[in-house]
Amino acid sequence: MSIDGEMTLVTALIRPHMEGHVVRVLHDLPDFPGFTFSEARGQGRGRGQGGAFVSSDTDLTYHRFLELRLVCRSELAEDICDRIASAAWTGRKGDGVVLTTPVHTFARIREIGRRSEKRDD
């Protein structure tokens, strides 16, 4: 495991049709960090007009999002978040969110697997 330098996990929920825009800006980064997309569903904080939203078992409405995750050096995180937000922005409610989380350890399986392979010999 590595704790060299501080690392940050960037997580973004974006609209599915904005995927191409976001991928393009990530590929434009000089230190491309690599990323993962997952499909996500959820409800935002808005409840519509006129009172509180009460869901029933037959009337559950979810918005579809793509969840992007990437780990980068902490000094790059703010720039990456800004780029994702700019690329995913439509100006409409429900554009999504971007958040960061500190990463305490980071290791590539390819590299640590090789070390454990040597120990078994």
MMTF fields as JSON, N, C-alpha, C and O atoms, coordinates in Angstrom:
{
  "mmtfVersion": "1.0.0",
  "mmtfProducer": "UNKNOWN",
  "numBonds": 483,
  "numAtoms": 484,
  "numGroups": 121,
  "numChains": 1,
  "numModels": 1,
  "chainsPerModel": [1],
  "groupsPerChain": [121],
  "chainIdList": ["A"],
  "bondAtomList": [4, 2, 8, 6, 12, 10, 16, 14, 20, 18, 24, 22, 28, 26, 32, 30, 36, 34, 40, 38, 44, 42, 48, 46, 52, 50, 56, 54, 60, 58, 64, 62, 68, 66, 72, 70, 76, 74, 80, 78, 84, 82, 88, 86, 92, 90, 96, 94, 100, 98, 104, 102, 108, 106, 112, 110, 116, 114, 120, 118, 124, 122, 128, 126, 132, 130, 136, 134, 140, 138, 144, 142, 148, 146, 152, 150, 156, 154, 160, 158, 164, 162, 168, 166, 172, 170, 176, 174, 180, 178, 184, 182, 188, 186, 192, 190, 196, 194, 200, 198, 204, 202, 208, 206, 212, 210, 216, 214, 220, 218, 224, 222, 228, 226, 232, 230, 236, 234, 240, 238, 244, 242, 248, 246, 252, 250, 256, 254, 260, 258, 264, 262, 268, 266, 272, 270, 276, 274, 280, 278, 284, 282, 288, 286, 292, 290, 296, 294, 300, 298, 304, 302, 308, 306, 312, 310, 316, 314, 320, 318, 324, 322, 328, 326, 332, 330, 336, 334, 340, 338, 344, 342, 348, 346, 352, 350, 356, 354, 360, 358, 364, 362, 368, 366, 372, 370, 376, 374, 380, 378, 384, 382, 388, 386, 392, 390, 396, 394, 400, 398, 404, 402, 408, 406, 412, 410, 416, 414, 420, 418, 424, 422, 428, 426, 432, 430, 436, 434, 440, 438, 444, 442, 448, 446, 452, 450, 456, 454, 460, 458, 464, 462, 468, 466, 472, 470, 476, 474, 480, 478],
  "bondOrderList": [1, 1, 1, 1, 1, 1, 1, 1, 1, 1, 1, 1, 1, 1, 1, 1, 1, 1, 1, 1, 1, 1, 1, 1, 1, 1, 1, 1, 1, 1, 1, 1, 1, 1, 1, 1, 1, 1, 1, 1, 1, 1, 1, 1, 1, 1, 1, 1, 1, 1, 1, 1, 1, 1, 1, 1, 1, 1, 1, 1, 1, 1, 1, 1, 1, 1, 1, 1, 1, 1, 1, 1, 1, 1, 1, 1, 1, 1, 1, 1, 1, 1, 1, 1, 1, 1, 1, 1, 1, 1, 1, 1, 1, 1, 1, 1, 1, 1, 1, 1, 1, 1, 1, 1, 1, 1, 1, 1, 1, 1, 1, 1, 1, 1, 1, 1, 1, 1, 1, 1],
  "groupList": [{"groupName": "MET", "atomNameList": ["N", "CA", "C", "O"], "elementList": ["N", "C", "C", "O"], "formalChargeList": [0, 0, 0, 0], "bondAtomList": [1, 0, 2, 1, 3, 2], "bondOrderList": [1, 1, 2], "singleLetterCode": "M", "chemCompType": "L-PEPTIDE LINKING"}, {"groupName": "SER", "atomNameList": ["N", "CA", "C", "O"], "elementList": ["N", "C", "C", "O"], "formalChargeList": [0, 0, 0, 0], "bondAtomList": [1, 0, 2, 1, 3, 2], "bondOrderList": [1, 1, 2], "singleLetterCode": "S", "chemCompType": "L-PEPTIDE LINKING"}, {"groupName": "ILE", "atomNameList": ["N", "CA", "C", "O"], "elementList": ["N", "C", "C", "O"], "formalChargeList": [0, 0, 0, 0], "bondAtomList": [1, 0, 2, 1, 3, 2], "bondOrderList": [1, 1, 2], "singleLetterCode": "I", "chemCompType": "L-PEPTIDE LINKING"}, {"groupName": "ASP", "atomNameList": ["N", "CA", "C", "O"], "elementList": ["N", "C", "C", "O"], "formalChargeList": [0, 0, 0, 0], "bondAtomList": [1, 0, 2, 1, 3, 2], "bondOrderList": [1, 1, 2], "singleLetterCode": "D", "chemCompType": "L-PEPTIDE LINKING"}, {"groupName": "GLY", "atomNameList": ["N", "CA", "C", "O"], "elementList": ["N", "C", "C", "O"], "formalChargeList": [0, 0, 0, 0], "bondAtomList": [1, 0, 2, 1, 3, 2], "bondOrderList": [1, 1, 2], "singleLetterCode": "G", "chemCompType": "PEPTIDE LINKING"}, {"groupName": "GLU", "atomNameList": ["N", "CA", "C", "O"], "elementList": ["N", "C", "C", "O"], "formalChargeList": [0, 0, 0, 0], "bondAtomList": [1, 0, 2, 1, 3, 2], "bondOrderList": [1, 1, 2], "singleLetterCode": "E", "chemCompType": "L-PEPTIDE LINKING"}, {"groupName": "THR", "atomNameList": ["N", "CA", "C", "O"], "elementList": ["N", "C", "C", "O"], "formalChargeList": [0, 0, 0, 0], "bondAtomList": [1, 0, 2, 1, 3, 2], "bondOrderList": [1, 1, 2], "singleLetterCode": "T", "chemCompType": "L-PEPTIDE LINKING"}, {"groupName": "LEU", "atomNameList": ["N", "CA", "C", "O"], "elementList": ["N", "C", "C", "O"], "formalChargeList": [0, 0, 0, 0], "bondAtomList": [1, 0, 2, 1, 3, 2], "bondOrderList": [1, 1, 2], "singleLetterCode": "L", "chemCompType": "L-PEPTIDE LINKING"}, {"groupName": "VAL", "atomNameList": ["N", "CA", "C", "O"], "elementList": ["N", "C", "C", "O"], "formalChargeList": [0, 0, 0, 0], "bondAtomList": [1, 0, 2, 1, 3, 2], "bondOrderList": [1, 1, 2], "singleLetterCode": "V", "chemCompType": "L-PEPTIDE LINKING"}, {"groupName": "ALA", "atomNameList": ["N", "CA", "C", "O"], "elementList": ["N", "C", "C", "O"], "formalChargeList": [0, 0, 0, 0], "bondAtomList": [1, 0, 2, 1, 3, 2], "bondOrderList": [1, 1, 2], "singleLetterCode": "A", "chemCompType": "L-PEPTIDE LINKING"}, {"groupName": "ARG", "atomNameList": ["N", "CA", "C", "O"], "elementList": ["N", "C", "C", "O"], "formalChargeList": [0, 0, 0, 0], "bondAtomList": [1, 0, 2, 1, 3, 2], "bondOrderList": [1, 1, 2], "singleLetterCode": "R", "chemCompType": "L-PEPTIDE LINKING"}, {"groupName": "PRO", "atomNameList": ["N", "CA", "C", "O"], "elementList": ["N", "C", "C", "O"], "formalChargeList": [0, 0, 0, 0], "bondAtomList": [1, 0, 2, 1, 3, 2], "bondOrderList": [1, 1, 2], "singleLetterCode": "P", "chemCompType": "L-PEPTIDE LINKING"}, {"groupName": "HIS", "atomNameList": ["N", "CA", "C", "O"], "elementList": ["N", "C", "C", "O"], "formalChargeList": [0, 0, 0, 0], "bondAtomList": [1, 0, 2, 1, 3, 2], "bondOrderList": [1, 1, 2], "singleLetterCode": "H", "chemCompType": "L-PEPTIDE LINKING"}, {"groupName": "PHE", "atomNameList": ["N", "CA", "C", "O"], "elementList": ["N", "C", "C", "O"], "formalChargeList": [0, 0, 0, 0], "bondAtomList": [1, 0, 2, 1, 3, 2], "bondOrderList": [1, 1, 2], "singleLetterCode": "F", "chemCompType": "L-PEPTIDE LINKING"}, {"groupName": "GLN", "atomNameList": ["N", "CA", "C", "O"], "elementList": ["N", "C", "C", "O"], "formalChargeList": [0, 0, 0, 0], "bondAtomList": [1, 0, 2, 1, 3, 2], "bondOrderList": [1, 1, 2], "singleLetterCode": "Q", "chemCompType": "L-PEPTIDE LINKING"}, {"groupName": "TYR", "atomNameList": ["N", "CA", "C", "O"], "elementList": ["N", "C", "C", "O"], "formalChargeList": [0, 0, 0, 0], "bondAtomList": [1, 0, 2, 1, 3, 2], "bondOrderList": [1, 1, 2], "singleLetterCode": "Y", "chemCompType": "L-PEPTIDE LINKING"}, {"groupName": "CYS", "atomNameList": ["N", "CA", "C", "O"], "elementList": ["N", "C", "C", "O"], "formalChargeList": [0, 0, 0, 0], "bondAtomList": [1, 0, 2, 1, 3, 2], "bondOrderList": [1, 1, 2], "singleLetterCode": "C", "chemCompType": "L-PEPTIDE LINKING"}, {"groupName": "TRP", "atomNameList": ["N", "CA", "C", "O"], "elementList": ["N", "C", "C", "O"], "formalChargeList": [0, 0, 0, 0], "bondAtomList": [1, 0, 2, 1, 3, 2], "bondOrderList": [1, 1, 2], "singleLetterCode": "W", "chemCompType": "L-PEPTIDE LINKING"}, {"groupName": "LYS", "atomNameList": ["N", "CA", "C", "O"], "elementList": ["N", "C", "C", "O"], "formalChargeList": [0, 0, 0, 0], "bondAtomList": [1, 0, 2, 1, 3, 2], "bondOrderList": [1, 1, 2], "singleLetterCode": "K", "chemCompType": "L-PEPTIDE LINKING"}],
  "groupTypeList": [0, 1, 2, 3, 4, 5, 0, 6, 7, 8, 6, 9, 7, 2, 10, 11, 12, 0, 5, 4, 12, 8, 8, 10, 8, 7, 12, 3, 7, 11, 3, 13, 11, 4, 13, 6, 13, 1, 5, 9, 10, 4, 14, 4, 10, 4, 10, 4, 14, 4, 4, 9, 13, 8, 1, 1, 3, 6, 3, 7, 6, 15, 12, 10, 13, 7, 5, 7, 10, 7, 8, 16, 10, 1, 5, 7, 9, 5, 3, 2, 16, 3, 10, 2, 9, 1, 9, 9, 17, 6, 4, 10, 18, 4, 3, 4, 8, 8, 7, 6, 6, 11, 8, 12, 6, 13, 9, 10, 2, 10, 5, 2, 4, 10, 10, 1, 5, 18, 10, 3, 3],
  "groupIdList": [1, 2, 3, 4, 5, 6, 7, 8, 9, 10, 11, 12, 13, 14, 15, 16, 17, 18, 19, 20, 21, 22, 23, 24, 25, 26, 27, 28, 29, 30, 31, 32, 33, 34, 35, 36, 37, 38, 39, 40, 41, 42, 43, 44, 45, 46, 47, 48, 49, 50, 51, 52, 53, 54, 55, 56, 57, 58, 59, 60, 61, 62, 63, 64, 65, 66, 67, 68, 69, 70, 71, 72, 73, 74, 75, 76, 77, 78, 79, 80, 81, 82, 83, 84, 85, 86, 87, 88, 89, 90, 91, 92, 93, 94, 95, 96, 97, 98, 99, 100, 101, 102, 103, 104, 105, 106, 107, 108, 109, 110, 111, 112, 113, 114, 115, 116, 117, 118, 119, 120, 121],
  "secStructList": [7, 5, 7, 1, 1, 7, 3, 3, 3, 3, 3, 3, 3, 3, 7, 4, 4, 4, 2, 2, 2, 2, 2, 2, 2, 2, 2, 6, 1, 6, 6, 7, 7, 7, 7, 3, 3, 3, 3, 3, 3, 3, 7, 7, 1, 7, 7, 7, 1, 1, 1, 7, 7, 7, 7, 7, 6, 6, 7, 7, 7, 7, 3, 3, 3, 3, 3, 3, 3, 3, 3, 3, 3, 2, 2, 2, 2, 2, 2, 2, 2, 2, 2, 2, 2, 2, 2, 2, 7, 7, 1, 1, 6, 6, 7, 3, 3, 3, 3, 3, 3, 3, 3, 1, 7, 5, 7, 7, 2, 2, 2, 2, 2, 2, 2, 2, 2, 2, 2, 2, 7],
  "xCoordList": [0.836, 0.0, 0.879, 1.992, 0.385, 1.175, 0.487, -0.725, 1.262, 0.747, 1.64, 1.668, 2.371, 3.248, 2.386, 1.609, 2.519, 1.72, 0.26, -0.213, -0.429, -1.847, -2.664, -2.408, -3.649, -4.531, -5.962, -6.308, -6.792, -8.184, -9.058, -8.722, -10.182, -11.194, -12.197, -12.803, -12.375, -13.373, -14.544, -14.375, -15.736, -16.958, -17.903, -18.111, -18.468, -19.406, -20.623, -20.489, -21.792, -23.028, -23.422, -23.681, -23.468, -23.772, -24.92, -25.247, -25.522, -26.571, -25.936, -24.853, -26.603, -26.007, -25.635, -24.629, -26.42, -26.13, -24.939, -24.515, -24.389, -23.223, -21.909, -20.834, -22.008, -20.829, -19.721, -18.562, -20.047, -19.045, -18.298, -17.082, -19.012, -18.374, -17.37, -16.26, -17.782, -16.927, -15.701, -14.59, -15.887, -14.761, -13.751, -12.543, -14.237, -13.347, -12.454, -11.253, -13.041, -12.215, -11.231, -10.143, -11.603, -10.662, -9.494, -8.356, -9.774, -8.703, -7.768, -6.617, -8.247, -7.419, -6.438, -5.545, -6.588, -5.683, -4.281, -4.137, -3.245, -1.881, -1.548, -0.835, -2.063, -1.866, -3.191, -3.852, -3.574, -4.866, -4.932, -4.126, -5.907, -5.926, -6.643, -6.522, -7.372, -8.207, -9.459, -9.44, -10.534, -11.789, -12.676, -12.406, -13.74, -14.734, -16.119, -16.374, -17.01, -18.412, -19.278, -19.018, -20.302, -21.338, -22.69, -22.799, -23.708, -25.053, -25.613, -25.42, -26.301, -26.875, -28.276, -28.589, -29.109, -30.451, -30.633, -30.095, -31.383, -31.592, -32.61, -33.169, -32.831, -33.745, -32.997, -32.24, -33.212, -32.58, -33.331, -34.271, -32.895, -33.52, -34.825, -35.592, -35.119, -36.378, -37.546, -37.417, -38.679, -39.851, -41.008, -42.148, -40.723, -41.784, -42.504, -42.156, -43.49, -44.208, -45.41, -46.045, -45.71, -46.953, -46.892, -47.619, -46.063, -46.105, -45.043, -44.163, -45.134, -44.13, -44.425, -45.582, -43.376, -43.49, -43.671, -42.895, -44.688, -44.915, -44.913, -45.779, -43.928, -43.843, -44.647, -44.856, -45.087, -45.763, -45.002, -44.111, -45.355, -44.663, -44.862, -44.014, -45.962, -46.245, -45.794, -45.826, -45.377, -45.052, -43.672, -43.556, -42.639, -41.287, -40.654, -40.589, -40.194, -39.586, -38.13, -37.822, -37.243, -35.821, -35.267, -35.758, -34.245, -33.521, -32.319, -31.698, -32.0, -30.85, -29.621, -29.685, -28.519, -27.252, -26.145, -26.321, -25.011, -23.776, -22.922, -22.783, -22.348, -21.451, -20.026, -19.623, -19.277, -17.892, -17.025, -17.28, -16.0, -15.046, -13.634, -13.328, -12.786, -11.381, -10.548, -10.997, -9.333, -8.392, -7.26, -6.7, -6.935, -5.888, -5.053, -5.41, -3.941, -3.164, -4.009, -4.733, -3.925, -4.787, -4.66, -5.646, -3.475, -3.314, -4.038, -4.263, -4.405, -5.139, -6.652, -7.399, -7.108, -8.53, -9.429, -10.47, -9.056, -9.916, -10.076, -11.182, -8.978, -9.038, -9.911, -10.716, -9.75, -10.55, -12.028, -12.871, -12.352, -13.752, -14.34, -15.471, -13.566, -14.034, -14.277, -15.27, -13.377, -13.532, -14.77, -15.519, -14.974, -16.149, -17.42, -18.346, -17.472, -18.662, -18.958, -20.115, -17.923, -18.123, -18.621, -19.504, -18.052, -18.439, -19.833, -20.531, -20.251, -21.545, -22.674, -23.833, -22.37, -23.356, -24.341, -23.937, -25.63, -26.67, -27.435, -28.136, -27.304, -28.027, -29.405, -30.136, -29.764, -31.083, -30.949, -29.878, -32.056, -32.105, -31.749, -32.176, -30.972, -30.624, -29.395, -29.204, -28.545, -27.316, -26.388, -25.581, -26.479, -25.647, -24.81, -25.023, -23.869, -22.992, -21.573, -21.354, -20.615, -19.218, -18.744, -18.971, -18.082, -17.572, -16.206, -15.839, -15.46, -14.136, -14.027, -14.682, -13.189, -12.934, -11.437, -10.84, -10.817, -9.392, -9.181, -9.993, -8.102, -7.734, -6.515, -5.486, -6.623, -5.532, -4.48, -3.291, -4.898, -3.937, -4.388, -5.579, -3.428, -3.713, -2.678, -1.484, -3.117, -2.193, -2.812, -4.017, -1.984, -2.418, -2.225, -1.152, -3.246, -3.206, -2.059, -1.396, -1.838, -0.754, 0.581, 1.406, 0.798, 2.078, 2.164, 3.201, 1.12, 1.208, 1.053, 1.549, 0.382, 0.255, 1.591, 1.877, 2.406, 3.742, 4.604, 5.38, 4.484, 5.271, 4.878, 5.744, 3.577, 3.147, 3.516, 3.713, 3.609, 4.027, 5.455, 5.774, 6.314, 7.708, 7.838, 8.723, 6.981, 7.035, 6.713, 7.259, 5.842, 5.439, 6.51, 6.469, 7.469, 8.508, 9.501, 10.426],
  "yCoordList": [-1.176, 0.0, 1.237, 1.218, 2.29, 3.504, 4.655, 4.834, 5.428, 6.663, 7.822, 8.86, 7.647, 8.694, 9.816, 9.592, 11.011, 12.136, 11.948, 10.828, 13.04, 12.961, 12.682, 13.235, 11.815, 11.435, 11.802, 11.884, 12.024, 12.395, 11.575, 11.37, 11.107, 10.446, 11.502, 12.173, 11.651, 12.566, 11.714, 10.775, 12.047, 11.354, 12.386, 13.448, 12.085, 13.006, 12.221, 11.138, 12.769, 12.239, 13.195, 14.373, 12.683, 13.532, 12.932, 11.753, 13.767, 13.288, 12.373, 12.669, 11.272, 10.316, 10.915, 10.517, 11.854, 12.41, 13.366, 13.819, 13.684, 14.562, 13.769, 14.352, 12.457, 11.594, 11.958, 12.075, 12.134, 12.44, 13.724, 13.784, 14.768, 16.046, 15.875, 16.405, 15.122, 14.921, 14.09, 14.414, 13.037, 12.187, 12.998, 12.839, 13.862, 14.682, 15.584, 15.684, 16.245, 17.138, 16.356, 16.849, 15.141, 14.321, 13.862, 13.799, 13.544, 13.132, 14.298, 14.077, 15.529, 16.708, 17.011, 17.841, 16.358, 16.599, 16.093, 15.022, 16.848, 16.369, 15.102, 14.23, 14.997, 13.8, 13.054, 13.082, 12.39, 11.692, 10.636, 9.706, 10.768, 9.849, 8.529, 7.635, 8.36, 7.171, 7.322, 8.049, 6.659, 6.826, 5.616, 4.753, 5.569, 4.506, 5.143, 6.113, 4.607, 5.023, 3.879, 2.716, 4.204, 3.252, 3.926, 5.15, 3.128, 3.692, 3.863, 3.006, 4.967, 5.255, 5.825, 6.441, 5.608, 6.197, 6.871, 6.409, 7.952, 8.616, 9.729, 10.005, 10.356, 11.479, 12.661, 12.522, 13.818, 15.035, 15.605, 15.002, 16.776, 17.387, 18.072, 18.366, 18.343, 18.991, 18.028, 16.84, 18.55, 17.693, 18.166, 17.738, 19.015, 19.522, 20.676, 21.083, 21.193, 22.354, 21.927, 20.911, 22.71, 22.504, 21.403, 20.418, 21.523, 20.577, 19.515, 19.532, 18.599, 17.545, 16.382, 16.076, 15.746, 14.568, 13.342, 13.121, 12.553, 11.321, 10.186, 10.117, 9.298, 8.204, 7.013, 6.828, 6.22, 4.97, 3.852, 4.112, 2.623, 1.486, 1.444, 0.912, 1.991, 1.931, 3.183, 3.21, 4.213, 5.486, 5.985, 7.072, 5.201, 5.632, 6.176, 5.482, 7.401, 8.031, 8.334, 9.022, 7.817, 8.052, 8.738, 8.539, 9.541, 10.137, 9.248, 8.711, 9.097, 8.279, 9.175, 10.26, 8.707, 9.413, 8.431, 7.216, 8.975, 8.206, 8.655, 9.85, 7.682, 8.0, 7.806, 6.698, 8.892, 8.86, 8.856, 9.608, 8.01, 7.97, 7.972, 7.274, 8.783, 8.766, 9.16, 9.916, 8.641, 8.979, 9.764, 9.358, 10.908, 11.762, 12.349, 12.234, 12.977, 13.699, 14.857, 15.487, 15.137, 16.146, 17.522, 18.256, 17.886, 19.223, 19.361, 20.48, 18.254, 18.287, 18.231, 18.51, 17.879, 17.598, 18.79, 18.623, 19.976, 21.143, 21.433, 21.712, 21.37, 21.597, 20.538, 20.859, 19.288, 18.206, 18.407, 18.236, 18.764, 19.019, 20.154, 20.061, 21.225, 22.355, 21.94, 22.342, 21.142, 20.688, 19.795, 19.929, 18.894, 18.009, 18.84, 18.641, 19.775, 20.602, 21.438, 21.563, 22.011, 22.819, 21.971, 22.39, 20.781, 19.913, 19.32, 19.078, 19.08, 18.44, 19.45, 19.053, 20.727, 21.772, 21.941, 22.086, 21.923, 22.266, 23.5, 24.123, 23.857, 25.003, 24.653, 25.528, 23.389, 22.966, 22.271, 21.793, 22.231, 21.537, 20.063, 19.452, 19.498, 18.09, 17.815, 16.691, 18.833, 18.619, 17.629, 16.989, 17.483, 16.523, 17.177, 18.337, 16.433, 16.9, 16.395, 15.411, 17.087, 16.655, 16.743, 17.749, 15.682, 15.707, 15.053, 14.273, 15.384, 14.805, 14.159, 14.572, 13.14, 12.399, 12.117, 11.709, 12.328, 11.992, 10.483, 9.692, 10.1, 8.693, 8.453, 9.106, 7.528, 7.284, 6.344, 6.514, 5.352, 4.458, 4.197, 4.253, 3.915, 3.664, 2.676, 2.849, 1.648, 0.684, 0.069, -0.178, -0.17, -0.884, -2.376, -2.802, -3.152, -4.594, -5.246, -6.153, -4.781, -5.334, -5.233, -6.143, -4.128, -3.917, -4.648, -5.239, -4.629, -5.307, -6.811, -7.565, -7.251, -8.685, -9.298, -10.428, -8.569, -9.036, -9.185, -10.135, -8.258, -8.357, -9.585, -10.285, -9.854, -11.005, -12.315, -13.334, -12.29, -13.456, -13.834, -15.018, -12.846, -13.098, -13.676, -14.495, -13.267, -13.769, -15.256, -15.957, -15.744, -17.149, -18.099, -19.294, -17.579, -18.45, -18.93, -19.666],
  "zCoordList": [0.0, 0.0, 0.0, 0.525, -0.58, -0.684, 0.021, -0.096, 0.746, 1.335, 0.917, 1.579, -0.184, -0.713, -1.281, -2.21, -0.734, -1.212, -0.861, -0.672, -0.779, -0.442, -1.686, -2.755, -1.528, -2.627, -2.256, -1.077, -3.278, -3.086, -4.016, -5.183, -3.492, -4.307, -4.746, -3.91, -6.048, -6.601, -7.056, -7.833, -6.568, -6.956, -7.55, -6.964, -8.691, -9.33, -9.81, -10.379, -9.579, -10.152, -11.265, -11.019, -12.492, -13.647, -14.443, -14.307, -15.272, -16.173, -17.229, -17.734, -17.56, -18.508, -19.867, -20.455, -20.373, -21.696, -21.693, -22.757, -20.512, -20.427, -20.331, -20.192, -20.404, -20.26, -21.245, -20.846, -22.492, -23.514, -23.225, -23.407, -22.772, -22.437, -21.296, -21.346, -20.262, -19.088, -19.455, -19.036, -20.223, -20.623, -21.434, -21.258, -22.316, -23.133, -22.275, -22.527, -21.256, -20.432, -19.569, -19.271, -19.166, -18.394, -19.27, -18.806, -20.527, -21.441, -21.767, -22.145, -21.626, -21.888, -20.754, -20.923, -19.612, -18.48, -18.807, -19.398, -18.432, -18.68, -17.89, -18.387, -16.662, -15.832, -15.733, -14.695, -16.815, -16.859, -15.764, -15.757, -14.815, -13.673, -13.903, -13.065, -14.978, -15.147, -14.296, -13.303, -14.657, -13.932, -14.127, -14.962, -13.344, -13.428, -13.465, -12.751, -14.287, -14.308, -13.804, -14.114, -13.033, -12.624, -12.826, -12.757, -13.072, -13.164, -11.758, -10.896, -11.535, -10.217, -10.396, -11.415, -9.388, -9.366, -8.015, -7.008, -7.993, -6.715, -6.818, -7.88, -5.683, -5.609, -5.03, -4.069, -5.616, -5.136, -3.953, -3.436, -3.538, -2.378, -2.703, -1.787, -3.98, -4.363, -4.262, -4.558, -3.844, -3.704, -4.589, -4.407, -5.506, -6.362, -5.699, -4.59, -6.366, -5.844, -5.036, -5.32, -4.035, -3.296, -2.269, -2.398, -1.259, -0.163, -0.217, -1.078, 0.705, 0.855, -0.072, -0.363, -0.525, -1.374, -0.489, 0.441, -0.78, -0.04, -1.058, -1.929, -0.936, -1.91, -1.413, -0.215, -2.369, -2.041, -2.747, -3.555, -2.44, -3.063, -4.568, -5.285, -5.061, -6.486, -7.223, -8.454, -6.512, -7.145, -6.707, -6.141, -6.966, -6.665, -7.94, -8.955, -7.881, -9.033, -8.722, -7.749, -9.552, -9.374, -10.605, -11.717, -10.4, -11.508, -11.801, -10.883, -13.059, -13.453, -13.584, -14.162, -13.045, -13.101, -13.439, -13.354, -13.818, -13.896, -12.725, -12.466, -12.016, -10.916, -11.412, -11.768, -11.431, -11.855, -10.607, -9.666, -10.596, -9.487, -10.064, -11.031, -9.435, -9.803, -8.599, -7.737, -8.551, -7.488, -8.136, -9.154, -7.516, -8.063, -6.931, -5.758, -7.293, -6.291, -5.773, -6.543, -4.502, -3.864, -4.496, -4.567, -4.954, -5.543, -6.882, -7.343, -7.51, -8.781, -8.594, -9.531, -7.41, -7.188, -7.495, -8.131, -7.065, -7.287, -8.773, -9.235, -9.524, -10.969, -11.647, -12.522, -11.241, -11.828, -11.516, -12.397, -10.288, -9.916, -10.753, -11.23, -10.926, -11.739, -13.179, -13.786, -13.723, -15.108, -15.265, -16.232, -14.317, -14.375, -14.29, -15.076, -13.333, -13.151, -14.392, -14.794, -15.0, -16.21, -17.373, -18.122, -17.522, -18.635, -18.452, -19.437, -17.199, -16.938, -16.774, -16.658, -16.761, -16.49, -17.641, -18.795, -17.325, -18.295, -17.845, -18.642, -16.569, -16.038, -15.517, -15.052, -15.588, -15.115, -13.766, -13.392, -13.055, -11.778, -11.989, -12.969, -11.074, -11.18, -12.018, -12.481, -12.227, -12.989, -12.311, -12.985, -10.993, -10.282, -9.2, -8.85, -8.682, -7.607, -7.839, -8.545, -7.229, -7.231, -5.787, -5.114, -5.311, -3.949, -3.899, -4.778, -2.854, -2.678, -1.307, -0.349, -1.236, -0.004, 0.072, -0.924, 1.236, 1.356, 1.228, 1.708, 0.589, 0.44, 1.32, 1.148, 2.253, 3.189, 2.626, 2.898, 1.844, 1.201, -0.228, -0.536, -1.09, -2.494, -3.01, -2.768, -3.713, -4.3, -5.545, -5.602, -6.519, -7.714, -7.451, -7.023, -7.705, -7.44, -8.211, -7.708, -9.419, -10.237, -9.512, -9.597, -8.796, -8.122, -6.785, -6.487, -5.981, -4.688, -4.829, -3.992, -5.863, -6.115, -6.455, -6.061, -7.177, -7.544, -6.296, -6.197, -5.338, -4.105, -3.296, -2.773, -3.187, -2.402, -3.097, -2.436, -4.418, -5.179, -4.825, -4.717, -4.644, -4.281, -2.881, -2.633, -1.97, -0.592, -0.511, 0.34, -1.375, -1.341, -1.851, -1.558, -2.614, -3.199, -2.19, -2.536]
}
